[in-house]
Amino acid sequence: MPRQSDAVRKEACRRVDAVLALVQSVLPNETDKSAAPMVTATLIGALQLARTLGGKAGRKILAQARRSLIDIYDRPSHH
C-alpha cells in the first residue's frame, strides 16, 4: 500500500494485526505463533479464489482449504 496515506496504511496494518491475533487465539495452544500468518493467508487466499471462480469450483477451493487446515491444526492434545 505504498501509494496510500500514512493514516490508511496504519489502519490497514491495525486490521491485519487484529485478524492475525484472532486467528492465533483459535489455534491450539501448542501451535507456534508463526502459524497464524500462514493460516490467515490460506483463509484469505482461498476466499479470494473462491469468489473469483464462483459456483462449484469456488466451493471446492474453500472445502480443500478447510480440510487442509483442519488436518494440520485440529489435533488432540498429548496431555
C-alpha positions as CSV (number, residue, x, y, z in Angstrom):
1,M,0.0,0.0,0.0
2,P,2.9,2.4,-0.7
3,R,0.7,4.9,-2.5
4,Q,-1.8,5.3,0.3
5,S,-1.6,7.9,3.0
6,D,0.0,7.1,6.4
7,A,-3.4,7.0,8.0
8,V,-4.7,4.4,5.6
9,R,-1.6,2.3,5.9
10,K,-1.7,2.4,9.7
11,E,-5.4,1.4,9.7
12,A,-4.8,-1.4,7.3
13,C,-1.9,-2.7,9.5
14,R,-4.1,-2.4,12.6
15,R,-6.8,-4.5,10.9
16,V,-4.3,-7.1,9.7
17,D,-2.8,-7.4,13.2
18,A,-6.3,-7.8,14.6
19,V,-7.1,-10.7,12.2
20,L,-3.8,-12.3,13.0
21,A,-4.5,-12.1,16.7
22,L,-8.0,-13.6,16.2
23,V,-6.6,-16.5,14.2
24,Q,-3.9,-17.1,16.8
25,S,-6.5,-17.1,19.5
26,V,-8.4,-20.0,18.0
27,L,-5.3,-22.2,17.1
28,P,-4.4,-24.9,19.6
29,N,-2.2,-23.6,22.5
30,E,0.8,-25.6,21.4
31,T,0.7,-24.1,17.9
32,D,3.7,-21.9,17.2
33,K,2.8,-18.3,16.8
34,S,4.4,-18.2,13.4
35,A,1.5,-20.3,12.1
36,A,-1.1,-17.5,12.4
37,P,0.0,-15.6,9.3
38,M,0.1,-18.8,7.2
39,V,-3.3,-19.8,8.3
40,T,-4.7,-16.3,7.8
41,A,-3.1,-16.1,4.3
42,T,-4.5,-19.5,3.4
43,L,-8.0,-18.5,4.5
44,I,-8.0,-15.1,2.7
45,G,-6.4,-16.5,-0.4
46,A,-9.0,-19.4,-0.6
47,L,-11.8,-16.9,-0.1
48,Q,-10.5,-14.6,-2.9
49,L,-10.0,-17.6,-5.3
50,A,-13.5,-18.9,-4.4
51,R,-15.1,-15.6,-5.0
52,T,-13.3,-15.3,-8.4
53,L,-14.2,-18.8,-9.5
54,G,-17.7,-18.9,-8.0
55,G,-20.0,-21.9,-8.1
56,K,-18.8,-25.4,-7.7
57,A,-15.1,-24.6,-8.3
58,G,-15.2,-21.9,-5.6
59,R,-16.8,-24.2,-3.1
60,K,-14.2,-26.8,-3.9
61,I,-11.4,-24.4,-3.1
62,L,-13.0,-23.5,0.2
63,A,-13.5,-27.1,1.1
64,Q,-10.0,-28.0,0.3
65,A,-8.5,-25.1,2.3
66,R,-10.8,-26.0,5.3
67,R,-9.9,-29.7,5.1
68,S,-6.2,-29.0,4.9
69,L,-6.1,-26.6,7.8
70,I,-8.2,-28.9,10.0
71,D,-5.9,-31.8,9.1
72,I,-2.9,-29.7,10.2
73,Y,-4.3,-27.9,13.3
74,D,-7.2,-29.8,14.7
75,R,-5.3,-32.5,16.6
76,P,-5.9,-33.9,20.1
77,S,-3.6,-32.7,22.8
78,H,-1.0,-35.0,24.1
79,H,-1.5,-34.1,27.7
